[in-house]
Amino acid sequence: MKKIKVTWVDAALESHNISPEEAKAVKPVSRENVGYQISGEGEENLILVFGLIYDKENHAAACDQTLIIPSSMVKEIKEIE
């Protein structure tokens, strides 16, 4: 598994009342996350996990905190290490 930094665009949400003019000015949020890429190259979604849990044979047995990002929202992927 590759360790990567992914830059992606997320939906913005205003949880308080704002005017229509203010609502039109709200922009999507740019995010960056670092983790292990377990899929996503040429697929519908990029799957990133923030930790791996290994068994006694040193095989990745479980994923800790999984983030699924639609590939259309991914702006950049950089491999780390």
C-alpha positions in Angstrom: 0.0 0.0 0.0 1.2 3.5 -0.8 1.3 6.2 1.8 -0.1 9.4 0.1 -1.2 12.9 0.6 -4.5 13.6 -1.3 -5.8 17.1 -2.0 -9.5 17.1 -2.7 -12.6 19.4 -2.8 -15.4 18.8 -0.3 -18.9 20.2 -0.2 -19.3 23.3 1.9 -22.1 23.6 4.5 -23.4 26.7 6.3 -25.3 25.6 9.3 -26.7 29.1 10.2 -29.2 31.3 8.3 -27.6 33.4 5.6 -29.0 35.6 2.8 -29.3 34.3 -0.8 -26.4 36.6 -1.7 -24.2 35.1 1.0 -25.2 31.6 0.0 -24.1 32.3 -3.6 -20.6 33.3 -2.2 -20.0 30.0 -0.3 -17.3 28.0 -2.0 -16.4 24.3 -1.8 -13.7 23.5 0.8 -10.2 22.3 -0.1 -9.0 19.4 2.1 -5.7 17.5 2.5 -5.5 14.1 4.1 -2.5 11.7 4.6 -3.0 8.0 4.8 -2.6 4.6 3.0 -4.3 4.3 -0.4 -6.0 0.9 -0.7 -7.8 1.7 -4.0 -8.6 4.4 -6.3 -6.3 4.4 -9.3 -8.8 4.5 -12.2 -11.7 3.6 -10.0 -14.9 5.5 -9.0 -13.6 6.2 -5.5 -10.3 6.8 -3.8 -10.2 4.8 -0.5 -7.8 6.1 2.1 -7.2 4.6 5.5 -5.5 6.4 8.4 -4.0 3.3 10.1 -3.4 -0.4 9.5 -3.7 -3.1 12.2 -1.4 -6.1 11.6 -1.8 -9.7 12.6 1.0 -11.8 14.1 2.2 -12.8 10.6 2.6 -9.0 9.9 -0.2 -8.9 7.3 -2.6 -5.9 7.3 -5.6 -7.5 9.0 -7.8 -4.4 9.5 -8.1 -0.7 8.5 -8.4 2.1 11.0 -10.6 5.0 10.0 -11.5 4.7 6.3 -12.2 7.7 4.1 -13.9 7.3 0.7 -13.5 10.2 -1.7 -15.2 10.2 -5.1 -12.5 10.3 -7.7 -14.1 13.3 -9.4 -13.4 15.3 -6.2 -9.6 14.5 -6.1 -7.4 17.3 -7.3 -3.9 15.8 -6.6 -2.2 12.7 -5.1 1.4 12.8 -3.9 3.2 9.7 -2.8 5.0 10.0 0.5 8.2 8.0 1.4 
